[in-house]
Amino acid sequence: MREVDRLLAALEGAKSLPIFAGFDGAVDEIYALIASRTAAGPERMGTIGEFAHRVASAAGRSTNIERILLETRAGGNAALCASALQALGHAVTLMANVGRPIASAFSGLVEGGACVHSLGEPNRTDALEFSDGKIMLTDSNPLAMSTAVGHFPTDLDPFFAGRQAIVLTNWTMMPRGTEIFSQIFQRHLPAIPRSVPIFFDIADPARRSANEIIVLLNLLTQFAETHFVYLSVNLKELERMGGLWDDRPTGRADCAETMAKLYKRWPIEWILHRLDGAESFGADGWHGAEGFFTAEPYTTTGGGDHFNGGFLFGLLAGLPRPLALRMGNALSGAYVRSGRSPNRSELRKFLLTN
């Protein structure tokens, strides 16, 4: 059977499953930066390098960079992954800082039937969009407050009970992230069936120390002693992890080698998503899948979260690893072209035309 036929069959046959996602939510304001204005109208900055050059040239001087608000929408790793999974037909429970009352940016999740439990006010993010990536300027204090002692729930058993997958995100922006994950490990994991995958995306850990990252990875390894554990990273995050050995992966072979080293020390399944594809390294070795790259995305903010949702969808549908990665790439590819979480019909059309 052709690869695309197997993906289409998974879309057609996958059952709706209950899934938990937590704990971050944000209201994202998506901006384009203006390089110049001409009689024909504004011209956008195309790349992060162009923006970096403009900023660097202002050192010792000053500069003004015009921005244009493109869209205000729901953000946060957990909220966006939840949106992706819900659009594909899964029954999602989201616990995150999404506002009290729930902010209008998250109305689509509520109207779509997600069970949403708010921890507090959402983060605020200015996302600067470029053709080759994004720069996120985030106020994460609301998440820190929502997950502080006295604000974060102490009993998560009712939220985890009966779920067929658990998604835990954005450890980086939670000062108590390791403590919260440790409490989940000690208090709640024993009651979760071993067949339930635990999926982590800790977000960019650049602001956290090497020791903090090592402590967290040691904890995730403890999770993996009884459950299937997946840790999703982008290339920058893999470089940070690999930097624990002073590795700096630059190509696919280097990434595979770095993932193998990471797995040897921390035997969890490592999932790498990048602009041109995705890779994994786990108990059965390395797998890879080509992506659906576009040089002119509608948005890049949320592409990784939709990859996570698509990969998890494929995993739960029983796809082998390369096809689960390919499903993640397809969902991300469809999302970055439209700025919307595609449903199964829309994803089917995307697969047939790309």
C-alpha positions in Angstrom: 0.0 0.0 0.0 1.3 3.5 -0.9 2.3 5.8 1.9 -0.4 8.3 1.2 -3.0 5.5 1.1 -1.9 4.3 4.6 -2.2 7.9 5.9 -5.6 8.3 4.4 -6.8 5.0 5.8 -5.6 6.1 9.3 -7.6 9.3 8.9 -10.6 7.4 7.9 -10.5 4.7 10.5 -9.1 6.4 13.6 -11.5 6.4 16.6 -12.2 9.5 18.7 -10.2 9.1 21.9 -10.1 11.1 25.2 -6.8 13.1 25.6 -5.5 15.4 28.3 -3.3 18.4 27.5 -1.7 20.9 29.9 -0.7 23.4 31.1 0.0 26.6 29.2 -2.2 28.9 27.2 -1.4 32.3 25.6 -3.0 35.0 23.5 -0.8 35.4 20.5 -0.6 38.6 18.5 1.0 37.7 15.1 3.1 40.5 13.5 4.8 41.1 10.2 7.8 43.4 10.3 8.1 46.0 7.5 11.4 46.3 5.6 10.4 49.3 3.5 7.5 51.1 2.0 7.1 51.9 -1.6 4.5 53.3 -3.9 3.3 49.7 -4.3 2.9 49.3 -0.6 4.8 47.8 2.3 7.5 45.1 1.8 7.8 42.5 4.6 11.1 41.4 6.1 11.6 38.0 4.7 14.0 36.3 7.1 15.2 36.3 10.7 18.7 37.1 9.3 17.4 40.3 7.7 15.8 41.3 11.1 19.0 40.4 13.0 21.0 42.6 10.6 18.7 45.5 11.1 18.8 45.2 14.9 22.6 44.7 15.0 23.2 47.8 12.8 21.3 49.9 15.4 23.9 49.1 18.2 25.2 52.4 19.6 22.5 54.3 17.7 18.8 53.5 17.5 16.2 52.4 15.0 12.5 52.1 14.4 11.0 49.0 12.9 7.4 49.1 11.8 5.2 46.1 12.6 1.7 45.2 11.3 -0.7 43.1 13.3 -1.8 40.2 11.2 -4.0 38.3 13.7 -4.8 37.7 17.3 -5.4 34.1 18.2 -5.1 31.3 20.8 -1.5 30.2 21.6 0.5 28.2 24.0 1.9 24.7 23.4 -0.9 22.8 25.2 -3.7 24.9 23.8 -2.5 24.7 20.2 -1.8 20.9 20.4 -5.3 20.5 21.9 -6.8 22.5 19.0 -5.0 20.3 16.5 -6.2 17.1 18.1 -9.7 18.3 18.6 -10.0 19.3 14.9 -9.0 15.7 14.0 -11.9 14.4 16.1 -10.4 13.6 19.5 -12.2 14.4 22.8 -9.8 16.9 24.4 -9.5 18.0 28.0 -7.4 21.1 28.3 -6.1 22.4 31.6 -4.3 25.7 31.0 -4.1 29.4 31.8 -6.8 30.6 29.3 -8.5 33.3 31.4 -11.4 33.7 33.8 -13.8 34.0 32.1 -12.1 32.1 29.3 -10.6 34.6 26.8 -12.4 34.9 23.4 -9.2 33.6 21.6 -10.0 30.2 23.0 -13.7 30.2 22.1 -13.1 27.8 19.2 -11.9 25.1 21.6 -14.9 25.6 23.8 -17.4 25.7 20.9 -15.7 22.6 19.4 -16.5 20.6 22.5 -13.3 20.6 24.4 -13.5 20.4 28.1 -11.5 23.4 29.2 -10.4 24.1 32.8 -8.7 27.4 33.3 -5.9 27.9 35.7 -5.8 31.7 35.4 -5.0 34.5 33.0 -3.2 33.6 29.7 0.3 34.5 28.7 0.7 37.2 26.2 3.0 36.7 23.2 4.1 38.9 20.3 5.0 36.5 17.5 7.3 38.0 14.8 6.7 36.0 11.7 9.4 35.3 9.0 9.5 32.9 6.1 12.3 30.8 7.9 10.9 30.9 11.4 9.6 33.1 14.2 10.7 35.1 17.2 8.4 34.8 20.2 8.4 37.7 22.7 6.4 36.3 25.7 5.2 37.5 29.0 5.1 34.2 30.9 4.3 35.6 34.3 0.6 34.6 34.1 1.7 30.9 33.7 4.2 31.2 36.5 1.4 32.5 38.8 -1.2 29.9 37.6 1.2 27.1 38.5 2.4 28.5 41.8 1.8 26.8 45.1 -1.8 27.5 46.2 -3.0 28.1 42.6 -2.2 24.8 40.9 -4.6 21.8 41.5 -3.2 19.2 43.9 -5.5 16.4 42.6 -5.2 15.6 38.9 -6.5 12.1 39.0 -10.0 13.0 37.7 -8.4 14.8 34.7 -6.1 11.9 33.8 -8.6 9.1 34.4 -9.7 7.3 31.3 -7.4 9.4 29.0 -5.7 7.5 26.1 -2.8 10.0 25.9 -1.4 12.7 28.1 0.3 15.8 26.7 2.5 17.9 29.1 4.1 21.1 27.8 6.1 24.2 28.5 8.2 23.2 31.5 10.5 26.0 30.5 8.1 28.8 31.5 6.9 27.1 34.7 9.3 27.9 37.6 7.7 24.9 39.4 7.7 22.7 36.2 10.0 20.0 37.6 8.2 19.9 40.9 4.8 19.6 39.1 6.0 16.9 36.8 7.6 15.1 39.8 4.2 15.2 41.6 2.5 13.7 38.5 5.2 11.0 38.5 4.8 10.2 42.2 1.1 10.7 42.8 -0.7 10.1 39.5 1.4 8.0 37.1 0.8 4.7 39.0 -2.9 5.0 38.3 -2.4 5.6 34.6 -2.4 2.5 32.4 1.0 1.6 31.0 -0.4 1.7 27.5 -1.1 5.4 27.7 1.7 7.5 26.1 3.0 10.5 27.9 4.0 13.2 25.4 6.2 16.1 26.4 7.2 19.3 24.7 9.1 21.4 27.2 9.5 24.4 24.9 12.8 26.3 24.3 15.0 25.7 27.3 17.6 28.3 26.5 16.7 30.3 29.6 17.1 27.2 31.9 20.5 26.0 33.2 22.1 22.8 32.1 21.7 21.3 35.5 17.9 22.1 35.5 17.6 20.4 32.1 19.5 17.4 33.3 17.3 17.0 36.4 14.2 17.2 34.2 15.6 14.6 31.7 16.4 12.3 34.6 12.8 12.6 35.7 11.4 11.9 32.2 13.6 8.8 32.2 11.9 7.7 35.4 8.5 8.1 33.6 9.8 5.9 30.8 10.5 3.0 33.2 6.8 2.2 33.2 5.2 4.2 30.3 5.9 5.1 26.7 7.5 8.6 26.8 8.0 11.0 23.9 9.9 14.3 24.0 9.4 16.6 21.1 12.1 19.2 20.2 12.9 21.5 17.3 16.4 21.9 15.9 17.3 24.8 18.3 16.1 22.8 21.3 18.0 19.7 20.1 21.2 21.8 19.8 20.6 22.9 23.4 20.2 19.4 24.6 23.1 18.1 22.5 25.2 21.0 23.9 25.4 19.1 27.2 28.2 17.3 25.2 29.1 20.5 23.3 27.6 19.0 20.2 26.1 21.3 17.6 24.1 19.3 15.0 24.1 20.9 11.5 22.7 18.2 9.3 20.5 15.1 9.3 23.4 12.8 10.1 24.6 15.0 12.9 21.1 15.2 14.3 20.7 11.4 14.3 24.0 11.0 16.0 23.1 13.6 18.7 19.7 11.9 19.2 21.4 8.5 19.6 23.7 10.0 22.3 20.8 11.6 24.1 18.8 8.3 24.0 21.8 6.4 25.3 21.8 8.6 28.4 18.1 9.3 28.6 16.2 6.4 27.0 13.0 8.2 26.1 11.9 8.5 22.5 13.3 11.7 21.0 11.2 13.4 18.3 12.7 16.1 16.2 10.5 18.4 14.0 12.2 20.7 11.6 11.1 22.8 8.6 12.0 20.1 6.0 11.0 17.0 7.9 11.0 15.1 11.1 13.1 12.4 12.8 12.8 10.1 15.8 15.2 8.0 17.9 13.9 5.4 20.3 14.2 1.7 21.3 14.0 0.6 17.6 16.5 3.1 16.4 16.2 6.1 14.0 13.3 6.9 11.7 12.8 9.9 9.4 10.1 11.4 7.2 10.1 14.2 4.7 8.2 17.3 5.4 5.8 19.6 3.4 7.9 22.7 3.2 6.6 25.9 1.8 8.7 29.0 1.2 5.7 31.2 1.8 3.8 30.1 4.9 0.7 32.0 6.1 2.1 31.5 9.6 4.8 29.6 11.4 3.6 30.2 14.9 2.0 26.9 16.1 3.6 24.7 13.4 5.5 22.6 15.9 2.4 22.2 18.1 0.4 21.0 15.1 3.2 18.6 14.2 2.9 17.2 17.8 -0.8 16.8 17.4 -0.4 15.1 14.0 2.3 12.8 15.2 0.3 11.8 18.3 -2.8 11.2 16.1 -0.7 8.9 13.9 0.7 7.1 16.9 -2.7 6.5 18.4 -4.0 5.3 15.1 -1.3 2.6 15.1 0.9 3.9 12.3 4.5 2.8 12.2 6.9 5.5 13.3 7.9 6.9 9.9 4.2 7.3 9.0 3.4 8.9 12.3 6.1 11.4 11.7 4.8 12.0 8.2 1.3 12.6 9.6 2.8 15.1 11.9 4.5 16.8 9.0 1.3 16.8 7.0 -0.8 18.4 9.8 1.9 21.0 10.3 2.2 21.7 6.6 -1.5 22.2 6.2 -1.7 24.4 9.3 1.2 26.8 8.3 -0.4 27.3 4.9 -3.8 28.3 6.3 -3.4 29.4 9.9 -6.2 27.0 10.9 -6.3 23.5 12.5 -7.4 21.3 9.7 -10.1 18.7 10.2 -9.8 15.2 8.8 -11.5 16.1 5.5 -9.2 19.1 5.0 -6.1 17.1 5.9 -7.2 14.4 3.5 -7.4 17.0 0.7 -4.0 18.3 1.6 -2.4 14.8 1.5 -3.9 14.2 -1.9 -2.7 17.5 -3.4 0.8 17.8 -1.9 
